[in-house]
Amino acid sequence: MPLIDFALLARLVSELDALDDRMDQGLRRADLNYTLCVSTGIQEPEVALARARCLLASQREASAAQHEVEVA
């Protein structure tokens, strides 16, 4: 099972979300998509982005559940 760098995934997703469709940002988008694909092990950028969002949501839920256990 590959190690997941949640901080990296969060940064990549956040930066991709912040980009607009201007031509001068096309290279940056390509770089971010490449890194996201490598990080998730998925070749298609759209699928890799969806997987990253799913992983981040699961990680947030796990962190919230852990916090509830620690508080109780």
Backbone as numpy.savetxt, mean C-alpha at the origin, in Angstrom:
# Nx Ny Nz CAx CAy CAz Cx Cy Cz
6.22 -17.20 3.37 5.37 -16.02 3.37 6.26 -14.77 3.37
6.03 -13.86 2.43 6.88 -12.66 2.36 6.61 -11.71 3.53
7.64 -11.00 3.91 7.48 -9.98 4.94 6.81 -8.76 4.33
5.91 -8.17 5.07 5.18 -7.01 4.56 5.65 -5.77 5.31
6.09 -4.78 4.57 6.48 -3.50 5.15 5.26 -2.57 5.05
4.47 -2.55 6.12 3.23 -1.78 6.10 3.49 -0.28 5.96
4.57 0.20 6.53 4.89 1.63 6.41 5.17 1.98 4.95
5.90 1.13 4.26 6.19 1.36 2.84 4.91 1.30 2.02
4.08 0.29 2.27 2.83 0.19 1.53 1.96 1.43 1.74
1.88 1.87 2.98 1.06 3.06 3.29 1.60 4.29 2.56
2.92 4.44 2.53 3.51 5.58 1.84 3.24 5.52 0.34
3.41 4.34 -0.25 3.18 4.18 -1.69 1.72 4.48 -2.05
0.80 3.92 -1.29 -0.63 4.14 -1.57 -0.97 5.62 -1.41
-0.47 6.22 -0.35 -0.74 7.64 -0.10 -0.19 8.51 -1.23
1.01 8.22 -1.65 1.61 9.03 -2.72 0.88 8.82 -4.05
0.49 7.58 -4.33 -0.28 7.33 -5.56 -1.62 8.06 -5.52
-2.27 8.05 -4.37 -3.55 8.75 -4.23 -3.40 10.25 -4.42
-2.25 10.80 -4.06 -2.03 12.24 -4.14 -1.69 12.71 -5.56
-1.25 11.79 -6.42 -0.89 12.18 -7.78 -2.15 12.50 -8.59
-2.01 13.45 -9.49 -3.11 13.68 -10.43 -2.67 13.14 -11.79
-3.41 13.44 -12.81 -3.14 12.87 -14.14 -2.26 13.75 -15.01
-1.53 14.67 -14.43 -0.65 15.51 -15.23 0.46 14.66 -15.87
0.85 15.04 -17.05 1.86 14.30 -17.79 3.19 14.24 -17.05
3.56 15.32 -16.35 4.86 15.35 -15.69 4.93 14.40 -14.49
3.79 13.85 -14.08 3.79 12.91 -12.97 3.71 11.46 -13.43
3.72 11.25 -14.73 3.64 9.90 -15.26 4.81 9.03 -14.87
6.01 9.58 -14.88 7.19 8.81 -14.51 7.15 8.45 -13.03
6.74 9.40 -12.19 6.64 9.12 -10.75 5.60 8.04 -10.50
4.47 8.11 -11.21 3.43 7.09 -11.06 3.97 5.72 -11.47
4.72 5.67 -12.55 5.31 4.41 -13.00 6.27 3.86 -11.96
7.09 4.72 -11.37 8.03 4.29 -10.33 7.28 3.74 -9.12
6.25 4.45 -8.68 5.47 4.01 -7.53 4.76 2.69 -7.82
4.20 2.57 -9.02 3.52 1.32 -9.38 4.50 0.15 -9.41
5.70 0.39 -9.94 6.72 -0.67 -9.98 7.06 -1.13 -8.56
7.31 -0.17 -7.68 7.67 -0.51 -6.30 6.53 -1.22 -5.60
5.31 -0.79 -5.85 4.14 -1.45 -5.27 4.02 -2.88 -5.78
4.24 -3.09 -7.06 4.18 -4.44 -7.62 5.24 -5.34 -7.01
6.45 -4.83 -6.87 7.52 -5.61 -6.26 7.19 -5.91 -4.80
6.67 -4.92 -4.10 6.37 -5.08 -2.66 5.25 -6.08 -2.40
4.30 -6.17 -3.31 3.17 -7.09 -3.12 3.36 -8.42 -3.84
4.29 -8.47 -4.77 4.49 -9.68 -5.55 3.45 -9.88 -6.63
2.78 -8.79 -7.02 1.72 -8.84 -8.02 2.15 -7.98 -9.20
2.00 -8.50 -10.42 2.51 -7.82 -11.60 1.64 -6.69 -12.11
0.34 -6.76 -11.91 -0.57 -5.74 -12.43 -0.73 -4.63 -11.40
-0.40 -3.38 -11.78 -0.45 -2.26 -10.82 -1.81 -2.08 -10.14
-2.90 -2.22 -10.88 -4.22 -2.02 -10.28 -4.52 -3.09 -9.23
-4.12 -4.33 -9.53 -4.34 -5.43 -8.60 -3.42 -5.27 -7.39
-2.18 -4.84 -7.63 -1.23 -4.62 -6.53 -1.74 -3.52 -5.60
-2.31 -2.46 -6.17 -2.85 -1.37 -5.36 -4.03 -1.86 -4.52
-4.90 -2.64 -5.11 -6.05 -3.19 -4.38 -5.57 -4.11 -3.25
-4.57 -4.92 -3.53 -4.01 -5.82 -2.51 -3.37 -5.01 -1.37
-2.65 -3.95 -1.73 -2.02 -3.11 -0.71 -3.09 -2.48 0.18
-4.15 -1.99 -0.41 -5.24 -1.40 0.38 -5.85 -2.43 1.32
-6.03 -3.64 0.84 -6.59 -4.72 1.65 -5.64 -5.06 2.81
-4.36 -5.18 2.52 -3.38 -5.47 3.56 -3.35 -4.38 4.62
-3.39 -3.14 4.19 -3.36 -2.02 5.14 -4.62 -2.00 6.00
-5.76 -2.29 5.41 -7.01 -2.34 6.17 -6.95 -3.47 7.21
-6.44 -4.61 6.81 -6.32 -5.74 7.74 -5.36 -5.40 8.88
-4.29 -4.73 8.54 -3.31 -4.35 9.56 -3.90 -3.36 10.54
-4.69 -2.40 10.03 -5.35 -1.43 10.93 -6.33 -2.14 11.85
-7.09 -3.08 11.32 -8.05 -3.83 12.13 -7.33 -4.65 13.20
-6.22 -5.28 12.83 -5.46 -6.07 13.79 -4.87 -5.18 14.89
-4.40 -4.01 14.50 -3.86 -3.08 15.49 -4.94 -2.59 16.44
-6.12 -2.31 15.91 -7.23 -1.85 16.76 -7.66 -2.96 17.71
-7.71 -4.19 17.24 -8.10 -5.31 18.09 -7.05 -5.53 19.18
-5.78 -5.41 18.84 -4.71 -5.56 19.82 -4.81 -4.47 20.89
-5.12 -3.27 20.44 -5.26 -2.14 21.38 -6.41 -2.39 22.34
-7.52 -2.93 21.83 -8.66 -3.24 22.69 -8.30 -4.28 23.74
-7.50 -5.27 23.35 -7.08 -6.32 24.29 -6.18 -5.72 25.37
-5.26 -4.84 24.96 -4.35 -4.22 25.92 -5.07 -3.31 26.90
-6.10 -2.64 26.44 -6.85 -1.72 27.30 -7.73 -2.48 28.29
-8.27 -3.61 27.84 -9.20 -4.38 28.68 -8.54 -5.07 29.81
